[in-house]
Amino acid sequence: MVRKIICGSGFCAVTEDGVLVEYIQDNPSDQCGDILLGKTDRLMPGMNCAFVDIGRKKNGFLPMDENSNSFTEGKIRSGESMVVQIKKEETGTKGAFLTRDITFPGAMVILMPMNRYIGVSSRITDESVRERLKKAGREIAADRFGLVMRKAAEDADEDTIRQEAESLYETWLMTAEKASQGGKPGSILFSGRIADRLQEDYARDGTDTTQEKKEADTDIIRQLRQAKERTVRMPGGGNIVLDRCEAMTVIDINTASAAGAGSKERTILETNLEACTIIAQQVRLRNLSGIILIDFIDMDNETDRSMVLSRLEECFSRDRVKTVIHGWTSLGLIEMTRKRTRTEIYDNLLEVCPVCGGTGYVLREQKE
């Protein structure tokens, strides 16, 4: 597989074997991963959270308790200034989701300056390798910060890992120094370039990823246009239909004009397998998140169902965003969840129709 990160004026795109799988506009309001100054506006003990002024119209949402037993910071106090990181961008009526448990992702490690946890990626399964990396992590951190060893650390030597960890720690020290100088809520202390974040995230799967600078060509524009469509046609003649709901996204697969050379069951299986590739590509490109339900064409053969599930898991293994495929439901649907980070592509490229209000329907003209 050949993966490229293409950077142009106002965007970054990722292609895999020429197929567009990510398109990120350089939007100043999209600050996911940025570290900034915040100020506690309201404490909500009943909800176990605080609303934090981050210089936007909507306050950010900050849990009072971080999801870590080794987090080193104390309790949140009303009116205090603090360093926070945006974990999820604001969507709709919800403000940005914040954390005080700062992370600096590198190619081989994730550094956590407010934590002392030493861990290893679950993608590394060899117990002897996990123990070796944990020991190296403890020696490198020396109780100054926490570390998570990524998949790319498995084949790296300790000196190389140490150099990256120390570089990230220096970045944190400069960020903390900048924070100590004060400033208005929302002042950005650290903002990694989108291209660098993409490079670091994709480094974990061991695939060589190259960067190049150029403007969007006709092929990228064509594929981007497809990401706005409700129905996506597949090369084999079938299609997938994607519908966004308030709480989830529903994807339906149809044979349409697909005509396999074998039996009906074989045609259905081939269409469902082909759909797995297209679904993974469109989910990543559109940055769909939350609950996703997939209605594959009905299959009676349990072996065929297992093949489709395995293919779907394989297709999503390249996704840099955390995705969990929960399997088949009792109604014969595949249920999956995908972590929400930045906004979906619809919100960046499209506007709600002023006539139908987003329903896709308008009142039928009534005859008198």
C-alpha positions in Angstrom: 0.0 0.0 0.0 1.2 3.5 -0.9 0.0 6.2 1.6 0.5 9.9 0.9 -0.3 13.0 2.9 -1.0 15.8 0.5 -0.8 19.4 1.8 -2.3 22.3 -0.2 -3.5 25.8 0.6 -6.1 25.4 3.3 -6.3 21.6 3.4 -4.5 18.3 4.1 -5.6 15.1 2.4 -4.6 11.4 2.9 -4.7 8.9 0.0 -4.1 5.1 0.1 -3.3 3.6 -3.3 -4.8 6.7 -4.8 -8.1 6.4 -2.8 -9.0 9.5 -0.8 -9.5 8.5 2.9 -9.2 11.8 4.7 -9.7 15.5 3.9 -9.1 18.0 6.6 -9.7 21.7 6.0 -7.3 24.1 7.7 -10.0 25.7 9.8 -8.8 28.0 12.7 -11.8 27.0 14.7 -10.8 23.3 14.5 -8.5 23.0 17.5 -8.7 19.4 18.4 -5.5 18.4 20.1 -4.5 22.0 20.8 -3.3 23.0 24.3 -4.6 26.4 25.5 -5.4 28.5 28.5 -8.7 28.1 30.2 -10.5 29.7 33.1 -13.2 28.0 35.2 -16.5 29.7 34.7 -18.9 27.4 36.6 -18.6 24.3 38.7 -21.4 21.8 38.4 -21.0 19.3 41.2 -24.2 17.6 40.4 -22.9 16.8 36.9 -19.4 16.2 38.2 -18.0 18.7 35.7 -16.9 22.3 35.2 -17.6 24.7 32.3 -14.4 26.4 31.3 -14.0 29.7 29.4 -11.7 29.0 26.4 -12.3 32.2 24.5 -15.3 30.9 22.5 -19.0 31.6 22.5 -19.5 28.2 24.1 -17.7 27.2 27.2 -15.7 24.0 27.1 -16.9 20.9 29.1 -14.3 19.6 31.6 -14.9 16.5 33.8 -13.9 17.0 37.4 -12.3 13.6 37.6 -9.9 12.5 34.9 -10.1 8.9 33.7 -6.7 8.0 35.3 -5.6 7.0 38.7 -2.1 8.3 38.1 -3.2 11.9 37.1 -1.2 14.3 39.3 -3.2 17.5 39.3 -5.5 18.5 42.2 -9.2 19.5 42.3 -10.7 22.1 40.0 -11.3 25.5 41.8 -13.8 28.1 40.7 -12.3 31.0 38.8 -8.8 29.4 38.4 -6.8 29.5 35.3 -5.6 26.2 33.9 -3.9 24.5 31.0 -6.4 22.3 29.1 -6.3 20.3 25.9 -9.2 19.9 23.4 -10.1 16.3 23.1 -13.3 16.7 21.0 -14.3 19.7 18.9 -17.6 21.4 19.7 -20.6 20.1 17.8 -24.1 21.5 17.5 -25.1 22.9 20.9 -22.3 21.1 22.7 -19.1 22.9 23.6 -15.6 21.4 23.2 -14.7 18.4 25.4 -11.6 19.3 27.5 -9.0 17.5 29.5 -6.2 18.5 31.9 -4.4 15.2 31.3 -2.3 16.7 28.5 -0.8 14.4 25.8 1.9 14.9 23.3 1.8 12.2 20.6 5.0 11.2 18.9 5.7 8.5 16.3 6.8 5.9 19.0 5.5 7.3 22.3 2.7 9.4 23.7 4.0 11.6 26.5 1.7 12.7 29.4 3.3 15.4 31.5 0.5 15.5 34.1 0.5 11.7 34.6 2.9 9.0 35.7 1.3 6.0 34.0 3.7 3.8 31.9 1.8 1.7 29.4 2.2 -0.2 26.1 -0.1 -0.2 23.1 -2.6 -3.1 23.1 -1.5 -3.7 19.5 1.7 -5.2 20.9 0.7 -8.7 22.1 4.1 -10.4 22.8 4.4 -10.3 26.6 8.2 -10.3 26.6 8.2 -7.2 24.3 5.6 -5.5 26.5 7.6 -6.1 29.6 10.8 -4.8 27.9 9.0 -1.6 26.7 7.5 -1.0 30.1 10.9 -1.3 31.8 12.4 1.1 29.2 9.5 3.5 29.7 10.0 3.7 33.4 13.7 4.3 33.0 13.2 7.0 30.4 10.4 8.8 32.3 12.3 8.7 35.6 9.0 9.7 37.4 9.0 13.0 35.4 6.1 12.2 33.1 4.0 9.3 31.9 4.6 7.4 28.7 2.6 5.1 26.4 4.7 3.0 24.0 3.1 2.9 20.5 3.3 0.1 18.0 6.2 1.7 16.2 8.3 1.4 19.4 8.3 -2.4 19.1 11.2 -2.5 16.7 13.0 0.7 17.8 16.0 0.8 20.0 15.8 2.4 23.4 18.1 5.4 22.5 15.8 6.4 19.6 12.7 6.1 21.9 14.5 8.2 24.6 15.4 10.9 22.1 11.8 11.3 21.0 10.5 11.3 24.6 13.0 13.9 25.6 12.1 16.1 22.6 8.4 15.9 23.5 9.2 16.7 27.2 11.1 19.8 26.1 8.1 20.9 24.1 6.0 20.5 27.3 8.5 22.6 29.3 8.3 25.4 26.8 4.5 25.1 26.8 4.3 25.3 30.6 6.7 28.3 30.6 4.4 30.1 28.1 1.4 29.2 30.3 3.1 30.8 33.4 3.2 34.1 31.6 -0.6 34.3 31.6 -2.9 35.5 28.9 -6.6 35.6 27.9 -8.7 32.4 28.0 -8.3 30.6 24.7 -4.7 31.7 24.1 -3.1 28.8 22.3 0.0 27.4 24.0 0.7 24.6 21.6 -0.7 23.7 18.2 0.8 20.9 16.1 0.5 21.1 12.3 -2.2 18.9 10.9 0.3 17.2 8.6 2.6 16.4 11.5 -0.3 15.0 13.5 -1.3 12.8 10.5 2.3 11.6 10.1 2.6 10.7 13.7 -0.8 8.9 13.9 -0.2 6.8 10.8 3.4 5.9 11.9 1.9 3.4 14.3 0.9 0.8 11.7 4.4 0.6 10.2 3.4 1.7 6.7 5.7 4.2 5.0 3.8 7.5 4.7 5.2 10.3 2.4 4.3 14.0 2.4 4.0 16.2 -0.7 2.8 19.7 -1.3 0.3 20.3 -4.2 -3.1 21.6 -4.8 -6.2 19.4 -5.0 -6.2 17.8 -8.5 -9.3 16.7 -10.4 -9.2 13.1 -8.9 -9.2 14.4 -5.3 -12.0 16.9 -6.2 -14.0 14.0 -7.8 -13.6 11.8 -4.7 -14.4 14.7 -2.4 -17.6 15.4 -4.3 -18.6 11.8 -3.8 -18.3 12.3 0.0 -21.2 14.7 -0.1 -23.5 12.2 -1.8 -26.1 10.1 0.1 -25.6 7.1 -2.3 -22.2 5.8 -3.3 -22.0 3.4 -6.2 -19.6 0.5 -6.1 -17.5 -0.8 -9.0 -19.4 -4.1 -8.9 -22.8 -2.5 -9.5 -24.0 -2.4 -5.9 -24.3 0.7 -3.8 -24.3 1.9 -0.2 -26.7 4.5 1.2 -25.5 6.6 4.2 -28.1 8.4 6.4 -27.2 10.6 9.4 -29.6 10.6 12.3 -29.5 12.6 15.5 -27.9 9.8 17.5 -26.3 7.6 14.9 -25.4 7.0 11.3 -27.2 4.2 9.4 -25.6 2.6 6.3 -27.6 0.3 3.9 -26.1 -2.0 1.3 -28.0 -2.8 -1.9 -27.2 -5.1 -4.8 -28.7 -2.6 -7.3 -27.3 -3.6 -10.7 -24.8 -6.1 -9.3 -24.8 -9.3 -11.3 -22.3 -11.9 -10.2 -21.3 -14.9 -12.3 -22.4 -17.4 -9.7 -25.4 -18.0 -7.5 -27.6 -15.5 -5.8 -25.9 -16.2 -2.5 -22.5 -15.7 -4.1 -23.5 -12.4 -5.6 -24.8 -11.2 -2.2 -21.5 -12.2 -0.5 -19.4 -10.5 -3.1 -21.5 -7.3 -2.8 -21.2 -7.3 1.0 -17.5 -7.9 0.9 -17.0 -5.1 -1.6 -19.2 -2.8 0.5 -16.8 -3.3 3.5 -14.0 -1.5 1.6 -16.2 1.3 0.4 -17.8 1.8 3.9 -14.4 2.1 5.6 -13.2 4.6 3.0 -16.4 6.7 3.3 -16.6 6.6 7.1 -13.0 7.8 7.3 -13.4 10.4 4.6 -16.6 11.8 6.0 -15.2 11.4 9.6 -18.4 9.8 10.8 -18.4 9.1 14.5 -20.5 7.9 17.4 -22.8 4.9 16.8 -22.8 3.4 13.3 -25.3 0.7 12.2 -24.7 -1.2 9.0 -27.5 -3.1 7.3 -25.7 -5.6 5.0 -27.7 -7.7 2.5 -29.2 -10.7 4.4 -27.0 -13.8 4.5 -28.2 -17.2 5.8 -24.8 -18.8 5.8 -22.9 -18.2 9.1 -19.5 -18.7 7.3 -20.4 -15.8 4.9 -21.4 -13.6 7.9 -18.0 -14.3 9.6 -16.2 -13.5 6.3 -18.0 -10.1 6.1 -17.2 -9.2 9.7 -13.5 -10.2 9.3 -13.3 -8.1 6.1 -14.9 -5.1 7.8 -12.4 -5.3 10.7 -9.5 -5.6 8.2 -10.7 -2.5 6.3 -10.9 -0.4 9.5 -7.5 -1.6 10.8 -5.9 1.3 8.8 -8.1 3.9 10.6 -6.1 6.2 12.8 -9.3 7.1 14.8 -10.3 4.5 17.5 -13.0 2.3 16.1 -14.7 -0.6 17.8 -16.7 -3.1 15.8 -19.1 -4.8 18.2 -20.4 -7.5 15.8 -23.8 -8.7 14.6 -26.9 -7.7 16.5 -29.9 -9.9 17.0 -31.6 -8.0 14.1 -28.8 -8.9 11.7 -27.1 -5.5 11.7 -23.5 -4.8 12.4 -23.0 -2.3 15.2 -19.8 -0.2 15.6 -18.6 2.9 17.3 -16.1 5.4 16.2 -14.4 8.0 18.4 -15.6 11.6 17.9 -12.7 14.1 17.5 -13.1 16.8 14.9 -16.2 17.8 13.1 -17.7 15.7 10.3 -17.0 16.6 6.7 -20.7 17.5 6.2 -20.4 20.4 8.6 -17.4 21.8 6.8 -18.5 21.5 3.2 -22.3 21.7 3.4 -25.0 24.0 4.9 -28.5 23.0 6.1 -31.1 23.6 3.4 -33.1 26.7 4.3 -36.2 25.3 2.7 -36.5 21.8 4.2 -34.4 22.5 7.4 -32.3 19.4 6.8 -35.1 16.9 6.6 -34.7 16.4 2.8 -38.5 17.0 2.4 -40.7 20.0 1.5 -44.4 20.3 1.8 -46.3 18.8 -1.1 -48.4 21.3 -3.0 -52.0 20.8 -1.9 -54.8 20.9 -4.4 -57.8 23.0 -3.5 
